[in-house]
Amino acid sequence: MPRNINARLGQLKTRRQGMDRLGRLSQDAQREIITKSLQAESWQKRASYQPNTQYALGAMQEVGPEYTRISRETAERVGKQLASSIRLVEFELQGSVPLNVHIRGVSDVDLLTLDTSFLIYDSTGIAGRGGSYSPTPKTSLSVLSDLRKNVETVLPASFPAAKVDSSGGKAVNISGGSLARPVDVVPSHWYDTATYQQSRQLHDRAVYILNKKTSETISNYPFLHIKCISDRCDEALGGLRKTIRLCKNVKADAIEEGTPISLPSFDIAATMYHADMMALKIGYLYELRILAETQRHLDFLYHNEAHAKTLRVPDGSRKIFDTQEKYEGLRKLSIEIDDLLREVAKEQKPSILLEGGTALQSGRDAISSLTIG
């Protein structure tokens, strides 16, 4: 389907303000969201007569801190109810919300629900070699299966007016009723890596989660992912998070218009982790430079498939493009960003049409040193 920038601006506003998910909220939360939606955000006052530029800038921005605070508080509330009925559990957040790359005002929060009575450890680590762990006849599959059953029982009893969806393989979703935000409860337990046994730092500690649909357990490194992205984003003065949000918003709007993009959010973040941090850093002063670098990086990967398929996720656990479907998703996203770059360049420098049309390099040059009020 053809791209409609005015429709995309509307969808961006609706998504950021949570109006697209009112049906998943409590009545009080719905009223609050509707009231807030009447107020314009700062990005809506920039580049007023340049819709493509306004969209690009808006798509980079973080969701308002009040929305994020409520998401965190709702997850904490769900955790407290679980802890009151299930013994020996503790909680951590994972995913886009704690990393601050979520693009929705009403964003599902991933709540790791960790059974502390059981863990797996690397026997080669300092604590493993020193006999610091006690053996147990329990297995990861049995522990997580039992925890999943408990979660599926406790949630509807604790929140009788809410909707509990247990159909997901890795998480139980709860929304509505008295809850201000949807929450994905992810049954899990700790995995003490050899690195964690030495450092005792949370980012070095991994978890195991259950895929109920396949009856298998999966190791995951959510805190290392968060630290790697956060550290590199600090290096880029916030530019890495901006390019991730930009890509995620463009993907969401492309899907709305009928273009499926099979590249998960986690892998979008991992892809942009390998972009040029110096170029993203310059985006602190010239914000459209972030769009230029996003386009350049994705275009390079589009035309260099072999190289793209060598890139690994930030925690090093696997390659990013471990399926052809993901790589095709990258190509579609690259095409979408190409188009956005062309349109923004036309708005910022109409004379570009007299300089060889809308060549991508010319487009990048046209926007890379601009300050937008």
C-alpha positions as CSV (number, residue, x, y, z in Angstrom):
1,M,0.0,0.0,0.0
2,P,1.2,3.6,-0.6
3,R,2.6,5.5,2.3
4,N,0.4,8.2,3.8
5,I,2.4,10.6,6.0
6,N,-0.6,12.3,7.5
7,A,-2.1,9.0,8.5
8,R,1.3,8.0,9.9
9,L,1.4,11.2,12.0
10,G,-2.0,10.4,13.4
11,Q,-1.0,6.8,14.2
12,L,2.2,8.0,15.8
13,K,0.2,10.4,18.1
14,T,-2.4,7.7,18.9
15,R,0.3,5.1,19.7
16,R,2.4,7.4,21.9
17,Q,-0.6,8.6,23.9
18,G,-2.2,5.2,24.4
19,M,-5.4,5.9,22.5
20,D,-4.9,2.7,20.4
21,R,-5.3,0.4,23.5
22,L,-8.0,2.0,25.5
23,G,-9.9,-1.3,25.6
24,R,-7.1,-3.0,27.6
25,L,-7.2,-0.5,30.5
26,S,-9.3,0.2,33.6
27,Q,-12.0,2.9,33.3
28,D,-9.9,5.3,35.4
29,A,-6.9,4.8,33.2
30,Q,-9.0,5.3,30.1
31,R,-10.2,8.7,31.3
32,E,-6.7,9.7,32.2
33,I,-5.4,8.7,28.7
34,I,-8.2,10.6,26.9
35,T,-7.5,13.7,29.0
36,K,-3.8,13.6,28.2
37,S,-4.5,13.0,24.5
38,L,-5.9,16.6,24.3
39,Q,-2.5,18.0,25.0
40,A,0.0,18.4,22.2
41,E,3.5,16.9,22.7
42,S,6.6,19.0,22.0
43,W,7.5,17.2,18.8
44,Q,4.1,18.1,17.3
45,K,5.1,21.8,17.4
46,R,8.3,21.2,15.4
47,A,8.5,21.4,11.6
48,S,4.8,22.3,11.5
49,Y,4.5,22.5,7.7
50,Q,6.9,19.6,7.0
51,P,5.0,16.4,7.9
52,N,7.7,13.9,7.0
53,T,10.2,15.8,9.1
54,Q,7.8,16.1,11.9
55,Y,7.1,12.4,11.8
56,A,10.8,11.5,11.7
57,L,11.5,13.7,14.8
58,G,8.5,12.5,16.7
59,A,9.2,8.8,16.0
60,M,12.6,9.2,17.7
61,Q,11.3,10.6,21.0
62,E,10.8,8.7,24.2
63,V,7.3,8.1,25.5
64,G,6.3,10.5,28.2
65,P,7.8,9.6,31.6
66,E,4.4,9.6,33.2
67,Y,3.3,6.8,30.9
68,T,6.4,4.8,31.7
69,R,6.1,5.3,35.4
70,I,2.5,4.0,35.4
71,S,3.7,0.9,33.4
72,R,6.3,0.2,36.0
73,E,4.0,0.7,38.9
74,T,1.3,-1.6,37.4
75,A,3.9,-4.4,37.0
76,E,5.0,-3.9,40.6
77,R,1.3,-4.2,41.7
78,V,0.9,-7.4,39.8
79,G,4.1,-8.7,41.4
80,K,2.9,-8.0,44.9
81,Q,-0.3,-9.9,44.3
82,L,1.6,-12.9,43.0
83,A,4.1,-12.8,45.9
84,S,1.2,-12.8,48.4
85,S,0.0,-16.2,47.0
86,I,3.2,-17.9,45.6
87,R,6.0,-18.6,47.9
88,L,9.7,-17.9,47.1
89,V,9.3,-15.6,44.1
90,E,11.0,-12.3,43.2
91,F,10.5,-10.0,40.2
92,E,12.5,-8.1,37.6
93,L,11.5,-6.1,34.5
94,Q,12.8,-7.0,31.1
95,G,12.2,-5.7,27.6
96,S,11.5,-2.3,26.0
97,V,10.1,-0.5,29.0
98,P,13.1,-0.7,31.3
99,L,15.4,-0.1,28.3
100,N,13.2,3.0,27.4
101,V,12.8,2.1,23.8
102,H,9.1,1.3,24.0
103,I,7.0,3.3,21.5
104,R,3.5,3.0,23.0
105,G,2.0,5.0,25.8
106,V,0.2,1.8,26.8
107,S,2.9,-0.7,26.4
108,D,2.8,-4.3,27.7
109,V,5.4,-4.7,30.5
110,D,7.4,-7.9,30.8
111,L,7.5,-9.0,34.5
112,L,9.9,-11.8,35.1
113,T,8.5,-13.9,37.9
114,L,11.5,-15.8,39.3
115,D,11.2,-19.0,41.4
116,T,14.0,-18.5,43.9
117,S,13.9,-22.0,45.2
118,F,15.7,-23.3,42.2
119,L,18.5,-22.2,39.9
120,I,20.9,-23.5,37.3
121,Y,24.6,-22.6,37.5
122,D,27.7,-22.9,35.4
123,S,29.8,-25.6,37.1
124,T,33.0,-24.0,35.7
125,G,32.4,-20.8,37.6
126,I,34.2,-19.9,40.8
127,A,31.2,-20.7,43.0
128,G,30.4,-23.8,41.0
129,R,33.9,-25.2,41.5
130,G,33.9,-24.2,45.1
131,G,30.8,-26.2,46.0
132,S,28.7,-23.1,46.9
133,Y,25.5,-24.6,45.3
134,S,23.4,-27.4,46.7
135,P,22.3,-30.2,44.4
136,T,18.5,-30.8,43.9
137,P,16.5,-33.4,42.2
138,K,14.2,-30.8,40.6
139,T,14.4,-29.9,36.9
140,S,14.0,-26.6,35.2
141,L,11.1,-27.9,33.2
142,S,9.2,-29.1,36.3
143,V,9.8,-26.0,38.3
144,L,8.8,-23.6,35.5
145,S,5.7,-25.7,34.6
146,D,4.5,-25.6,38.2
147,L,5.2,-21.9,38.4
148,R,3.2,-21.3,35.2
149,K,0.3,-23.2,36.6
150,N,0.4,-21.2,39.8
151,V,0.5,-17.9,37.9
152,E,-2.5,-19.0,35.7
153,T,-4.4,-19.7,38.9
154,V,-3.4,-16.7,41.0
155,L,-3.9,-14.0,38.5
156,P,-7.6,-14.4,37.8
157,A,-8.3,-14.9,41.5
158,S,-6.3,-11.7,42.4
159,F,-7.8,-9.6,39.6
160,P,-11.3,-11.0,39.0
161,A,-12.3,-8.1,36.8
162,A,-9.3,-8.3,34.5
163,K,-8.8,-10.4,31.4
164,V,-6.2,-13.1,31.8
165,D,-4.8,-14.6,28.5
166,S,-2.9,-17.8,29.1
167,S,-2.6,-18.7,25.4
168,G,1.0,-17.4,25.0
169,G,3.9,-19.8,25.1
170,K,6.2,-17.7,27.3
171,A,4.0,-15.3,29.1
172,V,0.6,-14.9,30.8
173,N,-0.9,-11.6,29.8
174,I,-3.3,-9.7,32.2
175,S,-5.1,-6.5,31.3
176,G,-8.2,-4.4,32.1
177,G,-10.2,-4.6,35.3
178,S,-8.4,-2.3,37.8
179,L,-5.1,-2.4,36.0
180,A,-3.7,0.8,34.4
181,R,-1.5,-1.1,32.0
182,P,-1.3,-4.6,30.5
183,V,1.4,-6.9,32.0
184,D,3.1,-10.0,30.6
185,V,4.0,-12.3,33.5
186,V,7.0,-14.5,32.5
187,P,7.6,-17.5,34.7
188,S,11.4,-17.9,35.1
189,H,14.3,-18.9,37.3
190,W,17.9,-17.7,37.7
191,Y,20.9,-19.0,35.8
192,D,24.2,-18.1,37.4
193,T,26.7,-17.8,34.7
194,A,30.4,-18.2,35.3
195,T,30.8,-14.4,34.8
196,Y,28.1,-13.7,37.3
197,Q,29.7,-16.0,39.9
198,Q,32.8,-13.8,39.7
199,S,31.2,-10.3,39.3
200,R,27.9,-10.6,41.2
201,Q,26.5,-8.0,38.9
202,L,22.9,-8.3,37.8
203,H,23.7,-7.8,34.1
204,D,25.9,-10.9,34.2
205,R,23.1,-13.0,35.6
206,A,20.8,-14.9,33.1
207,V,17.4,-16.5,33.4
208,Y,15.6,-19.5,32.1
209,I,12.1,-19.2,30.8
210,L,9.5,-21.7,29.7
211,N,7.9,-22.1,26.3
212,K,4.7,-23.8,27.3
213,K,3.8,-24.6,23.7
214,T,6.9,-26.7,23.1
215,S,7.6,-27.8,26.7
216,E,11.1,-26.6,26.5
217,T,13.2,-24.1,28.6
218,I,15.2,-21.4,27.1
219,S,18.1,-19.4,28.5
220,N,17.9,-15.6,28.2
221,Y,20.2,-12.7,29.0
222,P,17.8,-9.7,29.4
223,F,19.9,-7.6,31.8
224,L,23.1,-7.9,29.7
225,H,21.1,-6.8,26.7
226,I,19.8,-3.8,28.6
227,K,23.3,-2.9,29.8
228,C,25.0,-3.3,26.4
229,I,22.4,-1.1,24.7
230,S,22.4,1.5,27.5
231,D,26.2,1.8,27.6
232,R,26.4,2.3,23.8
233,C,23.6,4.7,23.9
234,D,25.4,6.8,26.5
235,E,28.4,6.8,24.2
236,A,26.1,8.1,21.4
237,L,24.5,10.7,23.8
238,G,21.1,9.1,23.4
239,G,21.2,8.5,19.7
240,L,21.0,4.7,19.8
241,R,17.7,4.7,21.6
242,K,16.4,7.3,19.2
243,T,17.3,5.2,16.1
244,I,15.7,2.1,17.7
245,R,12.5,4.0,18.4
246,L,12.5,5.4,14.8
247,C,12.8,2.0,13.3
248,K,10.1,0.5,15.6
249,N,7.6,3.3,14.8
250,V,8.3,3.0,11.0
251,K,7.8,-0.8,11.3
252,A,4.5,-0.3,13.2
253,D,3.1,2.1,10.6
254,A,4.2,0.0,7.7
255,I,2.4,-2.9,9.1
256,E,-0.7,-0.7,9.6
257,E,-0.5,0.0,5.9
258,G,-0.3,-3.6,4.9
259,T,3.5,-4.2,4.7
260,P,4.5,-7.0,7.1
261,I,8.0,-6.6,8.5
262,S,9.1,-9.8,10.3
263,L,11.9,-8.3,12.4
264,P,11.2,-8.4,16.2
265,S,11.9,-5.4,18.3
266,F,14.7,-7.1,20.1
267,D,16.4,-7.7,16.8
268,I,15.8,-4.1,15.6
269,A,17.7,-3.0,18.7
270,A,20.4,-5.5,18.1
271,T,20.7,-4.3,14.5
272,M,21.1,-0.6,15.3
273,Y,23.6,-1.5,18.1
274,H,26.0,-2.1,15.2
275,A,25.4,1.4,13.6
276,D,28.0,4.2,13.6
277,M,27.9,5.6,17.1
278,M,29.8,8.7,16.2
279,A,27.2,9.6,13.6
280,L,24.4,9.0,16.1
281,K,26.3,11.1,18.6
282,I,26.3,14.0,16.2
283,G,22.6,13.6,16.2
284,Y,22.6,15.2,19.7
285,L,23.1,18.5,17.9
286,Y,21.6,17.7,14.4
287,E,18.8,15.4,15.1
288,L,18.1,14.4,11.5
289,R,21.6,13.0,11.4
290,I,20.1,10.1,13.2
291,L,17.7,9.4,10.3
292,A,20.6,9.7,7.9
293,E,22.7,7.2,9.8
294,T,19.7,4.8,10.3
295,Q,19.2,4.8,6.5
296,R,22.9,4.4,5.7
297,H,23.3,1.5,8.1
298,L,20.2,-0.4,7.0
299,D,21.0,0.2,3.4
300,F,24.5,-1.1,3.9
301,L,23.1,-4.3,5.5
302,Y,20.5,-4.6,2.7
303,H,23.3,-4.7,0.1
304,N,25.7,-6.8,2.1
305,E,23.8,-9.9,3.1
306,A,26.8,-12.0,4.0
307,H,28.1,-9.3,6.4
308,A,24.7,-8.7,7.9
309,K,24.4,-12.4,8.8
310,T,27.6,-12.3,10.8
311,L,26.3,-9.7,13.2
312,R,25.4,-11.0,16.7
313,V,23.0,-9.7,19.3
314,P,24.6,-7.5,22.0
315,D,24.8,-10.2,24.6
316,G,26.6,-12.4,22.1
317,S,24.3,-15.4,22.5
318,R,23.2,-15.7,18.8
319,K,23.3,-14.1,15.4
320,I,20.7,-11.5,14.7
321,F,19.6,-12.7,11.4
322,D,19.3,-16.4,12.3
323,T,16.4,-16.9,9.9
324,Q,15.9,-15.7,6.3
325,E,12.6,-14.3,7.4
326,K,14.3,-11.8,9.7
327,Y,16.7,-10.7,7.0
328,E,13.8,-10.1,4.6
329,G,12.2,-8.1,7.4
330,L,15.4,-6.0,7.5
331,R,15.2,-5.4,3.8
332,K,11.6,-4.2,4.0
333,L,12.4,-1.9,6.9
334,S,15.4,-0.5,4.9
335,I,13.1,0.3,2.0
336,E,10.7,2.1,4.4
337,I,13.5,4.2,5.9
338,D,14.8,5.0,2.4
339,D,11.5,6.5,1.5
340,L,11.3,8.5,4.7
341,L,14.8,9.9,4.1
342,R,13.9,11.0,0.5
343,E,10.7,12.8,1.7
344,V,12.4,14.5,4.6
345,A,15.3,15.6,2.3
346,K,12.8,17.1,-0.2
347,E,11.2,19.1,2.6
348,Q,14.5,20.4,3.9
349,K,16.1,21.1,0.6
350,P,13.7,21.4,-2.3
351,S,16.6,22.2,-4.7
352,I,17.8,18.6,-4.2
353,L,15.6,17.8,-7.2
354,L,18.0,19.8,-9.3
355,E,21.0,17.9,-8.0
356,G,20.4,14.5,-9.4
357,G,17.0,13.7,-8.1
358,T,16.5,12.0,-4.7
359,A,19.7,9.9,-4.6
360,L,20.1,8.5,-1.1
361,Q,23.6,9.9,-0.6
362,S,22.3,13.4,-1.6
363,G,19.4,13.0,0.8
364,R,21.7,12.1,3.7
365,D,23.9,15.1,2.9
366,A,20.9,17.4,2.7
367,I,19.7,16.7,6.2
368,S,22.8,15.8,8.2
369,S,23.8,19.2,9.4
370,L,20.4,20.8,10.0
371,T,19.0,22.2,13.2
372,I,15.2,21.9,13.4
373,G,13.3,24.2,15.7
